[in-house]
Amino acid sequence: MLRYFKNFKKYAFRLELLQEYKVDGEKKDFEDFLKTGKIKKEYNDEEYLIIKNAKDRNASMSRVHVFELPLTDYLKFEFKMYKFNELAGEKIFLLDKLDFEKINSNINFDFWLFDDKIVLKMNYDKEGRFLGFEEIRTDLRKFIELKDKLLSISKALKSIS
């Protein structure tokens, strides 16, 4: 999947719908967060460097995370982790699930959209473990329109926190 992040020219957009992700690389950090309420993150981890590299080549990265209230412990953790992504240059937006449902989109899965040309449908099991992705190169208009709508109605993380 790394090749998609190295090759996009203008932007990469992410929609996240799950309230919890089981990411092996985050397990210890999440457990520490539950104990201390604090985040330990390196400024040279892979995600940070991907975002920084995109910014350095004048490409942008943004995401909308659709959340439900009350927030899960995982989302409290995730929202704090996003601050590091913002420092690297990613724009993070949040949207209440009730507002997302008003859109009546038939897209009900996580995805990445690169340069209006490629969608990666992200597949997860019921517990939020990543199973893999599917590349979509046709019928992209609905993804582009959803991205535009979401960015127009969501709130920037930094304006909320």
Residue frames as a rotation matrix with the C-alpha (Angstrom) as fourth column:
MET 1
0.563 0.827 0.000 0.00
0.827 -0.563 0.000 0.00
0.000 0.000 -1.000 0.00
LEU 2
0.128 -0.611 -0.781 2.96
0.454 -0.664 0.594 2.28
-0.882 -0.430 0.193 0.56
ARG 3
-0.685 -0.448 0.575 3.36
0.693 -0.156 0.704 2.82
-0.225 0.881 0.417 -3.20
TYR 4
0.225 0.844 0.487 0.05
0.872 -0.397 0.286 4.70
0.435 0.360 -0.825 -3.35
PHE 5
0.807 0.066 -0.587 1.32
0.448 -0.717 0.534 7.18
-0.386 -0.694 -0.608 -0.77
LYS 6
-0.196 -0.959 -0.206 4.59
0.390 -0.269 0.881 7.68
-0.900 0.092 0.427 -2.59
ASN 7
-0.729 -0.168 0.664 2.96
0.667 0.043 0.744 8.19
-0.153 0.985 0.081 -5.99
PHE 8
0.403 0.909 0.105 0.00
0.906 -0.381 -0.183 10.52
-0.126 0.169 -0.978 -5.51
LYS 9
-0.425 -0.599 0.679 0.52
0.769 -0.635 -0.079 14.00
0.478 0.488 0.730 -6.93
LYS 10
-0.323 0.387 0.863 -2.19
-0.158 -0.922 0.354 16.32
0.933 -0.022 0.359 -5.53
TYR 11
-0.223 0.315 0.923 -3.99
-0.960 -0.233 -0.153 14.80
0.167 -0.920 0.354 -2.59
ALA 12
-0.684 0.163 -0.711 -4.88
0.220 0.975 0.012 11.74
0.696 -0.148 -0.703 -0.56
PHE 13
-0.268 0.703 0.659 -8.19
-0.872 -0.468 0.144 11.70
0.410 -0.536 0.738 1.30
ARG 14
-0.882 -0.043 -0.469 -9.26
0.141 0.926 -0.351 9.19
0.449 -0.376 -0.811 3.96
LEU 15
0.081 0.913 0.401 -12.72
-0.754 -0.206 0.623 8.39
0.651 -0.353 0.672 5.28
GLU 16
-0.899 -0.321 -0.299 -12.80
-0.028 0.722 -0.691 6.54
0.438 -0.613 -0.658 8.60
LEU 17
-0.016 0.992 0.125 -16.09
-0.540 -0.113 0.834 5.14
0.842 -0.054 0.537 9.88
LEU 18
0.165 0.068 -0.984 -15.08
0.524 0.839 0.146 2.68
0.836 -0.540 0.102 12.59
GLN 19
0.787 0.171 0.593 -15.16
-0.380 -0.622 0.685 3.60
0.486 -0.764 -0.424 16.25
GLU 20
0.467 -0.708 0.530 -12.23
-0.531 0.255 0.808 1.33
-0.707 -0.659 -0.256 17.03
TYR 21
0.634 -0.412 -0.654 -9.37
-0.532 0.381 -0.756 -0.08
0.561 0.828 0.022 14.99
LYS 22
0.827 -0.438 0.353 -7.23
-0.017 0.608 0.794 -2.98
-0.562 -0.662 0.496 16.17
VAL 23
0.758 -0.639 -0.132 -3.85
-0.342 -0.217 -0.915 -1.95
0.556 0.738 -0.383 14.82
ASP 24
0.678 -0.525 -0.515 -0.96
0.675 0.723 0.151 -4.12
0.293 -0.449 0.844 15.96
GLY 25
-0.271 -0.896 0.351 1.47
0.674 -0.437 -0.595 -1.21
0.687 0.076 0.723 15.82
GLU 26
-0.202 0.279 0.939 -0.73
-0.418 -0.891 0.175 0.87
0.886 -0.357 0.296 18.16
LYS 27
0.432 0.525 -0.733 -1.44
0.334 0.662 0.671 -1.78
0.838 -0.535 0.111 20.79
LYS 28
-0.205 -0.587 -0.783 1.23
0.958 0.044 -0.283 -0.76
0.201 -0.808 0.553 23.30
ASP 29
-0.924 -0.128 0.361 0.60
0.116 -0.992 -0.055 2.96
0.365 -0.009 0.931 22.77
PHE 30
-0.063 0.984 0.166 -3.13
-0.307 -0.178 0.935 2.44
0.950 0.008 0.313 23.31
GLU 31
0.403 0.151 -0.903 -2.55
0.674 0.618 0.404 0.39
0.619 -0.771 0.147 26.46
ASP 32
-0.622 -0.690 -0.370 -0.21
0.775 -0.474 -0.418 3.11
0.113 -0.547 0.829 27.78
PHE 33
-0.722 0.432 0.540 -2.83
-0.203 -0.879 0.432 5.75
0.661 0.203 0.722 26.95
LEU 34
0.314 0.896 -0.313 -5.47
0.074 0.305 0.949 3.83
0.946 -0.321 0.030 28.90
LYS 35
0.208 -0.323 -0.923 -3.15
0.940 0.328 0.097 3.76
0.271 -0.888 0.372 31.93
THR 36
-0.507 -0.635 -0.583 -1.76
0.776 -0.631 0.013 7.31
-0.376 -0.446 0.812 31.77
GLY 37
0.614 0.761 -0.211 -3.97
0.528 -0.595 -0.606 9.36
-0.586 0.260 -0.767 29.45
LYS 38
0.237 -0.640 -0.731 -0.80
-0.512 -0.722 0.466 10.41
-0.826 0.264 -0.499 27.63
ILE 39
0.997 0.048 0.063 0.47
0.037 0.423 -0.906 9.81
-0.070 0.905 0.420 24.12
LYS 40
0.063 -0.998 -0.023 3.99
-0.211 -0.036 0.977 8.72
-0.975 -0.057 -0.213 23.25
LYS 41
0.862 0.206 0.463 4.69
0.395 0.297 -0.869 9.10
-0.317 0.932 0.175 19.55
GLU 42
-0.182 -0.983 -0.031 7.84
0.566 -0.130 0.814 9.48
-0.804 0.131 0.580 17.54
TYR 43
0.444 0.286 -0.849 8.24
-0.394 -0.789 -0.472 12.20
-0.805 0.544 -0.238 14.94
ASN 44
-0.447 -0.627 -0.638 10.03
-0.868 0.132 0.478 9.76
-0.216 0.768 -0.603 12.67
ASP 45
-0.314 0.390 0.865 7.45
0.045 0.917 -0.397 6.99
-0.948 -0.086 -0.305 12.53
GLU 46
-0.745 -0.084 0.662 6.29
0.608 0.323 0.726 5.81
-0.274 0.943 -0.189 9.11
GLU 47
0.248 0.935 0.254 2.94
0.969 -0.236 -0.078 7.61
-0.013 0.266 -0.964 9.09
TYR 48
0.560 -0.114 -0.821 4.47
0.225 -0.932 0.283 10.93
-0.797 -0.343 -0.496 10.15
LEU 49
-0.483 -0.859 -0.171 7.13
0.000 -0.195 0.981 10.65
-0.876 0.473 0.094 7.44
ILE 50
-0.454 0.425 0.783 4.55
0.884 0.321 0.339 9.81
-0.108 0.846 -0.522 4.74
ILE 51
0.642 0.753 -0.147 2.55
0.745 -0.657 -0.115 12.93
-0.183 -0.035 -0.982 5.61
LYS 52
0.345 -0.606 -0.717 5.66
-0.003 -0.764 0.645 15.11
-0.939 -0.220 -0.265 5.85
ASN 53
-0.668 -0.611 0.425 6.92
0.370 0.223 0.902 13.80
-0.646 0.760 0.077 2.50
ALA 54
0.002 0.757 0.653 3.59
0.999 -0.028 0.030 14.62
0.041 0.653 -0.756 0.84
LYS 55
0.798 0.292 -0.527 3.66
0.400 -0.911 0.101 18.14
-0.451 -0.292 -0.844 2.28
ASP 56
-0.036 -0.929 -0.368 7.26
0.027 -0.369 0.929 18.61
-0.999 0.023 0.038 1.14
ARG 57
-0.832 -0.231 0.505 6.23
0.475 0.175 0.862 17.82
-0.288 0.957 -0.036 -2.45
ASN 58
-0.825 0.519 -0.223 3.20
-0.530 -0.848 -0.017 20.18
-0.198 0.104 0.975 -2.23
ALA 59
-0.432 0.741 -0.513 0.63
0.048 0.587 0.808 17.40
0.900 0.325 -0.289 -2.04
SER 60
-0.399 0.352 0.847 -2.01
-0.876 -0.418 -0.239 17.38
0.270 -0.837 0.475 0.67
MET 61
-0.694 0.266 -0.669 -3.45
0.328 0.944 0.035 14.74
0.641 -0.195 -0.742 2.94
SER 62
-0.543 0.590 0.597 -6.76
-0.817 -0.536 -0.213 14.99
0.194 -0.603 0.773 4.76
ARG 63
-0.794 0.360 -0.489 -9.20
0.355 0.929 0.107 12.73
0.493 -0.088 -0.866 6.53
VAL 64
-0.168 0.804 0.571 -12.68
-0.835 -0.423 0.351 12.77
0.524 -0.418 0.742 7.97
HIS 65
-0.930 -0.039 -0.366 -13.39
0.155 0.861 -0.484 10.53
0.334 -0.507 -0.794 10.93
VAL 66
-0.037 0.983 0.179 -17.07
-0.437 -0.177 0.882 9.90
0.898 -0.045 0.437 11.56
PHE 67
-0.928 -0.361 -0.088 -17.65
-0.051 0.359 -0.932 9.44
0.368 -0.861 -0.352 15.29
GLU 68
0.175 0.956 -0.237 -20.45
0.285 0.181 0.941 8.41
0.942 -0.232 -0.240 17.63
LEU 69
-0.480 -0.232 0.846 -21.09
-0.698 -0.484 -0.528 9.74
0.532 -0.844 0.071 21.10
PRO 70
0.792 -0.611 -0.006 -20.08
-0.385 -0.506 0.772 8.83
-0.474 -0.609 -0.636 23.67
LEU 71
0.347 -0.762 -0.547 -16.56
-0.826 0.028 -0.563 8.52
0.444 0.647 -0.620 22.31
THR 72
0.898 -0.186 -0.400 -14.88
0.277 0.943 0.183 5.17
0.343 -0.275 0.898 22.72
ASP 73
0.627 -0.761 -0.168 -11.58
0.036 -0.187 0.982 5.06
-0.778 -0.621 -0.090 24.59
TYR 74
-0.037 -0.660 0.750 -9.99
0.874 0.343 0.345 4.23
-0.485 0.669 0.564 21.26
LEU 75
0.416 0.229 0.880 -11.33
0.742 -0.645 -0.183 7.40
0.526 0.729 -0.438 19.62
LYS 76
0.985 -0.147 -0.094 -10.11
-0.049 -0.748 0.662 9.51
-0.168 -0.647 -0.743 22.54
PHE 77
0.216 -0.948 0.234 -6.69
0.308 0.293 0.905 7.97
-0.927 -0.123 0.355 21.92
GLU 78
0.005 -0.168 0.986 -6.95
0.989 0.149 0.020 8.36
-0.150 0.974 0.167 18.13
PHE 79
0.813 0.374 0.447 -7.96
0.459 -0.883 -0.097 12.01
0.358 0.284 -0.890 18.31
LYS 80
0.759 -0.627 -0.174 -4.89
-0.218 -0.497 0.840 12.76
-0.614 -0.600 -0.514 20.45
MET 81
-0.024 -0.781 0.624 -2.70
0.565 0.504 0.653 10.83
-0.825 0.368 0.429 18.01
TYR 82
0.511 0.319 0.798 -4.07
0.857 -0.254 -0.447 12.93
0.060 0.913 -0.404 15.14
LYS 83
0.915 -0.187 -0.357 -2.31
-0.075 -0.949 0.305 15.98
-0.396 -0.252 -0.883 16.57
PHE 84
-0.081 -0.984 0.162 0.98
0.015 0.161 0.987 14.47
-0.997 0.082 0.002 15.42
ASN 85
-0.100 0.137 0.986 -0.46
0.950 0.308 0.053 13.97
-0.296 0.941 -0.161 11.94
GLU 86
0.874 0.469 0.124 -1.50
0.485 -0.845 -0.225 17.63
0.000 0.257 -0.966 11.93
LEU 87
0.525 -0.764 -0.376 2.01
-0.214 -0.545 0.810 18.68
-0.824 -0.345 -0.449 12.92
ALA 88
-0.410 -0.675 0.614 3.30
0.421 0.457 0.784 16.77
-0.809 0.580 0.096 9.89
GLY 89
-0.886 0.052 -0.461 0.77
-0.364 -0.695 0.620 18.55
-0.288 0.717 0.635 7.65
GLU 90
-0.724 0.690 -0.004 -2.36
0.562 0.592 0.578 16.40
0.401 0.416 -0.816 7.47
LYS 91
-0.661 0.633 0.402 -5.74
-0.684 -0.729 0.022 18.11
0.307 -0.261 0.915 7.84
ILE 92
-0.883 0.343 -0.320 -8.03
0.435 0.855 -0.283 16.20
0.176 -0.389 -0.904 10.20
PHE 93
-0.549 0.792 0.267 -11.79
-0.702 -0.610 0.368 16.67
0.455 0.015 0.891 10.27
LEU 94
-0.950 0.306 0.065 -14.48
0.186 0.719 -0.669 15.17
-0.251 -0.624 -0.740 12.48
LEU 95
-0.536 0.838 -0.106 -18.14
-0.641 -0.322 0.696 14.52
0.549 0.441 0.710 11.75
ASP 96
-0.472 0.493 0.731 -20.89
-0.636 0.384 -0.669 13.24
-0.611 -0.781 0.132 14.01
LYS 97
-0.927 0.110 0.358 -22.42
0.269 0.860 0.433 10.01
-0.260 0.498 -0.827 12.70
LEU 98
0.010 0.993 -0.116 -25.89
0.600 -0.099 -0.794 11.59
-0.800 -0.061 -0.597 12.84
ASP 99
0.264 0.007 -0.965 -24.73
-0.521 -0.841 -0.149 14.22
-0.812 0.541 -0.218 10.33
PHE 100
-0.796 -0.585 -0.157 -23.08
-0.477 0.446 0.757 11.57
-0.373 0.677 -0.634 8.17
GLU 101
-0.628 0.612 0.481 -26.32
0.568 0.783 -0.255 9.61
-0.532 0.113 -0.839 8.02
LYS 102
0.272 0.749 -0.604 -28.16
0.074 -0.642 -0.763 12.69
-0.959 0.163 -0.230 6.71
ILE 103
-0.420 -0.527 -0.739 -26.01
-0.707 -0.321 0.630 12.53
-0.569 0.787 -0.238 3.57
ASN 104
0.617 0.685 0.388 -27.63
-0.366 0.686 -0.629 9.21
-0.697 0.246 0.673 2.59
SER 105
-0.082 -0.740 -0.668 -24.45
-0.997 0.062 0.053 7.94
0.002 0.670 -0.742 0.95
ASN 106
0.923 0.337 -0.185 -24.37
-0.349 0.936 -0.037 4.36
0.160 0.099 0.982 -0.25
ILE 107
0.032 -0.963 -0.269 -20.67
-0.071 0.266 -0.961 4.31
0.997 0.050 -0.060 0.66
ASN 108
0.805 0.319 0.500 -20.51
-0.516 -0.037 0.856 2.77
0.291 -0.947 0.135 4.10
PHE 109
0.743 -0.653 -0.147 -16.89
0.669 0.714 0.207 1.67
-0.030 -0.252 0.967 4.30
ASP 110
0.440 -0.711 -0.548 -13.49
-0.035 -0.623 0.781 3.20
-0.897 -0.325 -0.299 4.95
PHE 111
0.684 -0.284 0.672 -11.48
0.729 0.280 -0.625 4.27
-0.011 0.917 0.398 1.94
TRP 112
-0.223 -0.739 -0.636 -8.55
0.248 -0.674 0.696 6.27
-0.943 -0.003 0.334 0.63
LEU 113
0.829 0.381 0.410 -9.01
0.508 -0.202 -0.838 8.43
-0.237 0.902 -0.361 -2.47
PHE 114
-0.152 -0.957 -0.246 -5.88
0.480 -0.289 0.829 9.46
-0.864 0.008 0.503 -4.39
ASP 115
-0.798 -0.364 -0.481 -5.93
-0.134 -0.670 0.730 12.34
-0.588 0.647 0.486 -6.92
ASP 116
0.121 0.942 -0.312 -9.51
-0.750 -0.120 -0.651 11.52
-0.651 0.313 0.692 -8.07
LYS 117
-0.067 -0.265 -0.962 -8.01
-0.930 0.366 -0.036 8.49
0.362 0.892 -0.271 -9.82
ILE 118
-0.433 -0.173 -0.885 -7.81
0.034 0.978 -0.208 5.57
0.901 -0.120 -0.418 -7.40
VAL 119
0.349 0.510 0.787 -9.88
-0.870 -0.137 0.474 4.45
0.349 -0.849 0.396 -4.41
LEU 120
-0.716 -0.450 -0.534 -8.62
-0.148 0.845 -0.514 1.91
0.682 -0.289 -0.672 -1.94
LYS 121
0.460 0.873 0.161 -11.54
-0.522 0.119 0.844 0.28
0.718 -0.472 0.511 -0.16
MET 122
-0.623 -0.701 0.346 -10.26
-0.659 0.232 -0.716 -0.64
0.421 -0.674 -0.607 3.28
ASN 123
0.296 0.724 -0.623 -11.60
-0.235 0.687 0.688 -3.94
0.926 -0.057 0.374 4.62
TYR 124
-0.642 -0.401 0.653 -11.88
-0.705 -0.026 -0.709 -4.66
0.301 -0.916 -0.266 8.36
ASP 125
-0.548 0.507 -0.665 -13.42
0.499 0.837 0.227 -7.41
0.672 -0.207 -0.711 10.42
LYS 126
0.464 0.879 0.109 -16.09
0.402 -0.319 0.858 -6.68
0.789 -0.355 -0.501 13.06
GLU 127
0.605 -0.313 -0.732 -13.42
0.747 -0.095 0.658 -6.00
-0.276 -0.945 0.176 15.70
GLY 128
0.921 -0.207 -0.330 -11.62
-0.266 -0.953 -0.146 -3.45
-0.284 0.222 -0.933 13.52
ARG 129
0.024 -0.933 0.359 -8.70
0.086 0.360 0.929 -5.61
-0.996 0.009 0.088 12.39
PHE 130
0.104 -0.085 -0.991 -7.40
-0.873 -0.484 -0.050 -4.72
-0.476 0.871 -0.125 8.94
LEU 131
0.439 0.162 0.884 -8.01
0.107 0.967 -0.230 -7.49
-0.892 0.196 0.407 6.40
GLY 132
-0.528 -0.605 0.596 -6.63
0.712 0.067 0.699 -5.82
-0.463 0.793 0.395 3.28
PHE 133
-0.191 0.434 -0.880 -7.78
-0.306 -0.879 -0.367 -3.44
-0.933 0.200 0.301 0.59
GLU 134
0.122 0.294 0.948 -9.39
0.855 0.455 -0.251 -3.47
-0.505 0.841 -0.196 -2.82
GLU 135
-0.797 -0.426 -0.428 -8.36
0.124 -0.809 0.575 -1.07
-0.591 0.405 0.698 -5.57
ILE 136
0.298 0.907 0.297 -11.21
0.739 -0.022 -0.673 0.71
-0.604 0.420 -0.677 -7.36
ARG 137
-0.765 -0.606 -0.217 -10.56
0.298 -0.632 0.716 2.68
-0.571 0.483 0.664 -10.57
THR 138
-0.702 0.600 0.384 -14.08
0.378 -0.144 0.915 3.01
0.604 0.787 -0.126 -11.97
ASP 139
0.325 0.945 0.045 -17.19
0.527 -0.220 0.821 4.91
0.786 -0.243 -0.569 -10.89
LEU 140
-0.512 -0.673 -0.534 -15.07
0.824 -0.211 -0.525 7.30
0.241 -0.709 0.662 -8.81
ARG 141
-0.444 0.354 0.823 -17.47
0.011 -0.916 0.400 10.25
0.896 0.187 0.403 -9.08
LYS 142
0.627 0.768 -0.130 -19.47
0.117 0.071 0.991 9.12
0.770 -0.636 -0.045 -6.02
PHE 143
0.303 -0.611 -0.731 -16.28
0.952 0.224 0.208 9.01
0.037 -0.759 0.650 -3.92
ILE 144
-0.708 -0.571 0.415 -15.18
0.598 -0.798 -0.078 12.45
0.375 0.193 0.907 -5.10
GLU 145
-0.104 0.772 0.627 -18.61
-0.107 -0.636 0.765 13.92
0.989 0.012 0.149 -4.40
LEU 146
0.744 0.338 -0.577 -18.70
0.475 0.340 0.812 12.32
0.471 -0.878 0.092 -0.95
LYS 147
-0.199 -0.898 -0.393 -15.22
0.978 -0.157 -0.137 13.67
0.061 -0.411 0.909 -0.16
ASP 148
-0.711 -0.063 0.700 -16.28
0.233 -0.961 0.151 17.18
0.663 0.271 0.698 -1.18
LYS 149
0.325 0.919 0.223 -19.49
-0.070 -0.212 0.975 16.99
0.943 -0.333 -0.005 0.84
LEU 150
0.596 -0.131 -0.792 -17.75
0.749 0.447 0.489 15.62
0.290 -0.885 0.365 3.94
LEU 151
-0.494 -0.860 -0.130 -15.06
0.860 -0.462 -0.216 18.29
0.126 -0.218 0.968 3.86
SER 152
-0.545 0.334 0.769 -17.72
0.034 -0.908 0.418 20.98
0.838 0.254 0.483 3.55
ILE 153
0.454 0.853 0.258 -19.74
-0.286 -0.134 0.949 19.87
0.844 -0.504 0.183 6.60
SER 154
0.488 -0.327 -0.809 -17.14
0.754 0.625 0.202 18.44
0.439 -0.709 0.552 8.98
LYS 155
0.963 -0.175 0.207 -15.27
-0.258 -0.823 0.506 20.36
0.082 -0.541 -0.837 11.67
ALA 156
0.205 -0.968 -0.147 -11.51
-0.269 0.088 -0.959 20.70
0.941 0.236 -0.242 11.78
LEU 157
0.360 -0.142 -0.922 -10.00
0.750 0.631 0.196 18.79
0.555 -0.762 0.333 14.71
LYS 158
-0.659 -0.731 -0.174 -7.97
0.690 -0.497 -0.526 21.82
0.298 -0.467 0.833 15.77
SER 159
-0.561 0.519 0.645 -11.12
-0.367 -0.854 0.368 23.94
0.742 -0.030 0.670 15.99
ILE 160
0.532 0.799 -0.281 -12.71
-0.154 0.417 0.896 21.42
0.833 -0.433 0.345 18.37
SER 161
0.471 -0.398 -0.788 -9.83
0.774 0.615 0.152 20.40
0.424 -0.681 0.597 20.63
